[in-house]
Amino acid sequence: TFTADFDLIFIDGETKFRIGLESYILDDKLGIRLGGREEAFDIGFGYEFTFLNDSTLAIDYAFELPFEIEESYGSHFIAVSFRF
């Protein structure tokens, strides 16, 4: 199954949009994400580890590739979160 998202953002008289698509596989442990906005395309994934006391460690990675910047290798984002 997929979760789809569409956001309209109104800031200082400008209207911007963002779209996204997310799905979880492998017993809902591995999340795969695609998204975009006017300026860039995004792709990412995340994995969640569960411990015996129901605490979780989540590691997420995303890559963003801008449309308008030439000779760009994009931006890489990494997030680590621990829930206890």
mmCIF file of the C-alpha atoms, coordinates in Angstrom:
data_MODEL
# 
_entry.id   MODEL 
# 
loop_
_atom_site.group_PDB 
_atom_site.id 
_atom_site.type_symbol 
_atom_site.label_atom_id 
_atom_site.label_alt_id 
_atom_site.label_comp_id 
_atom_site.label_asym_id 
_atom_site.label_entity_id 
_atom_site.label_seq_id 
_atom_site.pdbx_PDB_ins_code 
_atom_site.Cartn_x 
_atom_site.Cartn_y 
_atom_site.Cartn_z 
_atom_site.occupancy 
_atom_site.B_iso_or_equiv 
_atom_site.pdbx_formal_charge 
_atom_site.auth_seq_id 
_atom_site.auth_comp_id 
_atom_site.auth_asym_id 
_atom_site.auth_atom_id 
_atom_site.pdbx_PDB_model_num 
ATOM 1  C CA . THR A 1 1  ? 0.000  0.000  0.000   1.00 0.00 ? 1  THR A CA 1 
ATOM 2  C CA . PHE A 1 2  ? 1.046  3.578  -0.605  1.00 0.00 ? 2  PHE A CA 1 
ATOM 3  C CA . THR A 1 3  ? 0.445  6.821  1.218   1.00 0.00 ? 3  THR A CA 1 
ATOM 4  C CA . ALA A 1 4  ? 0.166  9.848  -1.064  1.00 0.00 ? 4  ALA A CA 1 
ATOM 5  C CA . ASP A 1 5  ? 0.533  13.460 0.015   1.00 0.00 ? 5  ASP A CA 1 
ATOM 6  C CA . PHE A 1 6  ? -0.124 16.764 -1.720  1.00 0.00 ? 6  PHE A CA 1 
ATOM 7  C CA . ASP A 1 7  ? 0.548  20.045 0.071   1.00 0.00 ? 7  ASP A CA 1 
ATOM 8  C CA . LEU A 1 8  ? -0.267 23.599 -0.986  1.00 0.00 ? 8  LEU A CA 1 
ATOM 9  C CA . ILE A 1 9  ? 1.755  26.205 0.868   1.00 0.00 ? 9  ILE A CA 1 
ATOM 10 C CA . PHE A 1 10 ? 0.813  29.888 0.915   1.00 0.00 ? 10 PHE A CA 1 
ATOM 11 C CA . ILE A 1 11 ? 3.644  32.197 2.052   1.00 0.00 ? 11 ILE A CA 1 
ATOM 12 C CA . ASP A 1 12 ? 3.858  35.958 1.420   1.00 0.00 ? 12 ASP A CA 1 
ATOM 13 C CA . GLY A 1 13 ? 1.476  35.837 -1.532  1.00 0.00 ? 13 GLY A CA 1 
ATOM 14 C CA . GLU A 1 14 ? 3.245  32.889 -3.177  1.00 0.00 ? 14 GLU A CA 1 
ATOM 15 C CA . THR A 1 15 ? 1.691  29.487 -3.698  1.00 0.00 ? 15 THR A CA 1 
ATOM 16 C CA . LYS A 1 16 ? 3.973  26.458 -3.644  1.00 0.00 ? 16 LYS A CA 1 
ATOM 17 C CA . PHE A 1 17 ? 3.214  22.767 -3.811  1.00 0.00 ? 17 PHE A CA 1 
ATOM 18 C CA . ARG A 1 18 ? 4.836  19.569 -2.635  1.00 0.00 ? 18 ARG A CA 1 
ATOM 19 C CA . ILE A 1 19 ? 3.923  15.996 -3.511  1.00 0.00 ? 19 ILE A CA 1 
ATOM 20 C CA . GLY A 1 20 ? 5.034  12.718 -2.000  1.00 0.00 ? 20 GLY A CA 1 
ATOM 21 C CA . LEU A 1 21 ? 4.520  8.982  -2.091  1.00 0.00 ? 21 LEU A CA 1 
ATOM 22 C CA . GLU A 1 22 ? 5.554  6.536  0.650   1.00 0.00 ? 22 GLU A CA 1 
ATOM 23 C CA . SER A 1 23 ? 5.297  2.787  1.142   1.00 0.00 ? 23 SER A CA 1 
ATOM 24 C CA . TYR A 1 24 ? 6.505  0.393  3.848   1.00 0.00 ? 24 TYR A CA 1 
ATOM 25 C CA . ILE A 1 25 ? 7.718  -3.119 3.100   1.00 0.00 ? 25 ILE A CA 1 
ATOM 26 C CA . LEU A 1 26 ? 9.534  -5.909 4.968   1.00 0.00 ? 26 LEU A CA 1 
ATOM 27 C CA . ASP A 1 27 ? 7.089  -6.123 7.898   1.00 0.00 ? 27 ASP A CA 1 
ATOM 28 C CA . ASP A 1 28 ? 6.674  -2.334 7.924   1.00 0.00 ? 28 ASP A CA 1 
ATOM 29 C CA . LYS A 1 29 ? 10.353 -1.854 8.749   1.00 0.00 ? 29 LYS A CA 1 
ATOM 30 C CA . LEU A 1 30 ? 11.650 -0.404 5.451   1.00 0.00 ? 30 LEU A CA 1 
ATOM 31 C CA . GLY A 1 31 ? 10.076 2.813  4.176   1.00 0.00 ? 31 GLY A CA 1 
ATOM 32 C CA . ILE A 1 32 ? 10.562 3.938  0.574   1.00 0.00 ? 32 ILE A CA 1 
ATOM 33 C CA . ARG A 1 33 ? 9.752  7.535  -0.363  1.00 0.00 ? 33 ARG A CA 1 
ATOM 34 C CA . LEU A 1 34 ? 9.494  9.655  -3.534  1.00 0.00 ? 34 LEU A CA 1 
ATOM 35 C CA . GLY A 1 35 ? 8.605  13.301 -3.646  1.00 0.00 ? 35 GLY A CA 1 
ATOM 36 C CA . GLY A 1 36 ? 9.064  16.616 -5.279  1.00 0.00 ? 36 GLY A CA 1 
ATOM 37 C CA . ARG A 1 37 ? 8.363  20.300 -5.446  1.00 0.00 ? 37 ARG A CA 1 
ATOM 38 C CA . GLU A 1 38 ? 8.824  23.012 -8.064  1.00 0.00 ? 38 GLU A CA 1 
ATOM 39 C CA . GLU A 1 39 ? 12.578 23.205 -7.508  1.00 0.00 ? 39 GLU A CA 1 
ATOM 40 C CA . ALA A 1 40 ? 13.657 19.607 -6.837  1.00 0.00 ? 40 ALA A CA 1 
ATOM 41 C CA . PHE A 1 41 ? 13.035 15.858 -6.921  1.00 0.00 ? 41 PHE A CA 1 
ATOM 42 C CA . ASP A 1 42 ? 13.501 13.748 -3.764  1.00 0.00 ? 42 ASP A CA 1 
ATOM 43 C CA . ILE A 1 43 ? 14.022 10.046 -3.133  1.00 0.00 ? 43 ILE A CA 1 
ATOM 44 C CA . GLY A 1 44 ? 14.702 8.325  0.162   1.00 0.00 ? 44 GLY A CA 1 
ATOM 45 C CA . PHE A 1 45 ? 14.347 5.354  2.430   1.00 0.00 ? 45 PHE A CA 1 
ATOM 46 C CA . GLY A 1 46 ? 14.363 4.548  6.107   1.00 0.00 ? 46 GLY A CA 1 
ATOM 47 C CA . TYR A 1 47 ? 14.686 1.476  8.282   1.00 0.00 ? 47 TYR A CA 1 
ATOM 48 C CA . GLU A 1 48 ? 13.402 0.947  11.821  1.00 0.00 ? 48 GLU A CA 1 
ATOM 49 C CA . PHE A 1 49 ? 15.033 -1.416 14.313  1.00 0.00 ? 49 PHE A CA 1 
ATOM 50 C CA . THR A 1 50 ? 12.935 -2.588 17.288  1.00 0.00 ? 50 THR A CA 1 
ATOM 51 C CA . PHE A 1 51 ? 14.500 -3.668 20.579  1.00 0.00 ? 51 PHE A CA 1 
ATOM 52 C CA . LEU A 1 52 ? 13.198 -5.976 23.317  1.00 0.00 ? 52 LEU A CA 1 
ATOM 53 C CA . ASN A 1 53 ? 11.795 -3.146 25.444  1.00 0.00 ? 53 ASN A CA 1 
ATOM 54 C CA . ASP A 1 54 ? 9.773  -1.777 22.451  1.00 0.00 ? 54 ASP A CA 1 
ATOM 55 C CA . SER A 1 55 ? 12.176 1.107  21.901  1.00 0.00 ? 55 SER A CA 1 
ATOM 56 C CA . THR A 1 56 ? 13.086 1.789  18.277  1.00 0.00 ? 56 THR A CA 1 
ATOM 57 C CA . LEU A 1 57 ? 16.032 3.142  16.340  1.00 0.00 ? 57 LEU A CA 1 
ATOM 58 C CA . ALA A 1 58 ? 15.157 4.665  12.964  1.00 0.00 ? 58 ALA A CA 1 
ATOM 59 C CA . ILE A 1 59 ? 17.718 5.578  10.290  1.00 0.00 ? 59 ILE A CA 1 
ATOM 60 C CA . ASP A 1 60 ? 16.526 7.673  7.353   1.00 0.00 ? 60 ASP A CA 1 
ATOM 61 C CA . TYR A 1 61 ? 18.304 8.793  4.190   1.00 0.00 ? 61 TYR A CA 1 
ATOM 62 C CA . ALA A 1 62 ? 17.094 11.208 1.507   1.00 0.00 ? 62 ALA A CA 1 
ATOM 63 C CA . PHE A 1 63 ? 18.604 12.570 -1.684  1.00 0.00 ? 63 PHE A CA 1 
ATOM 64 C CA . GLU A 1 64 ? 17.377 15.788 -3.270  1.00 0.00 ? 64 GLU A CA 1 
ATOM 65 C CA . LEU A 1 65 ? 18.256 16.760 -6.845  1.00 0.00 ? 65 LEU A CA 1 
ATOM 66 C CA . PRO A 1 66 ? 17.499 20.370 -7.826  1.00 0.00 ? 66 PRO A CA 1 
ATOM 67 C CA . PHE A 1 67 ? 16.098 21.053 -11.298 1.00 0.00 ? 67 PHE A CA 1 
ATOM 68 C CA . GLU A 1 68 ? 17.459 24.541 -11.888 1.00 0.00 ? 68 GLU A CA 1 
ATOM 69 C CA . ILE A 1 69 ? 21.038 24.302 -10.615 1.00 0.00 ? 69 ILE A CA 1 
ATOM 70 C CA . GLU A 1 70 ? 23.453 23.054 -13.254 1.00 0.00 ? 70 GLU A CA 1 
ATOM 71 C CA . GLU A 1 71 ? 26.374 20.813 -12.332 1.00 0.00 ? 71 GLU A CA 1 
ATOM 72 C CA . SER A 1 72 ? 24.846 19.924 -8.982  1.00 0.00 ? 72 SER A CA 1 
ATOM 73 C CA . TYR A 1 73 ? 25.299 16.540 -7.370  1.00 0.00 ? 73 TYR A CA 1 
ATOM 74 C CA . GLY A 1 74 ? 22.274 17.198 -5.150  1.00 0.00 ? 74 GLY A CA 1 
ATOM 75 C CA . SER A 1 75 ? 21.979 17.179 -1.388  1.00 0.00 ? 75 SER A CA 1 
ATOM 76 C CA . HIS A 1 76 ? 22.111 14.203 0.963   1.00 0.00 ? 76 HIS A CA 1 
ATOM 77 C CA . PHE A 1 77 ? 20.199 14.084 4.253   1.00 0.00 ? 77 PHE A CA 1 
ATOM 78 C CA . ILE A 1 78 ? 20.597 11.554 7.062   1.00 0.00 ? 78 ILE A CA 1 
ATOM 79 C CA . ALA A 1 79 ? 18.479 11.374 10.212  1.00 0.00 ? 79 ALA A CA 1 
ATOM 80 C CA . VAL A 1 80 ? 18.818 9.064  13.203  1.00 0.00 ? 80 VAL A CA 1 
ATOM 81 C CA . SER A 1 81 ? 16.096 8.914  15.842  1.00 0.00 ? 81 SER A CA 1 
ATOM 82 C CA . PHE A 1 82 ? 15.690 6.825  18.951  1.00 0.00 ? 82 PHE A CA 1 
ATOM 83 C CA . ARG A 1 83 ? 12.278 6.331  20.590  1.00 0.00 ? 83 ARG A CA 1 
ATOM 84 C CA . PHE A 1 84 ? 12.092 4.961  24.106  1.00 0.00 ? 84 PHE A CA 1 
# 
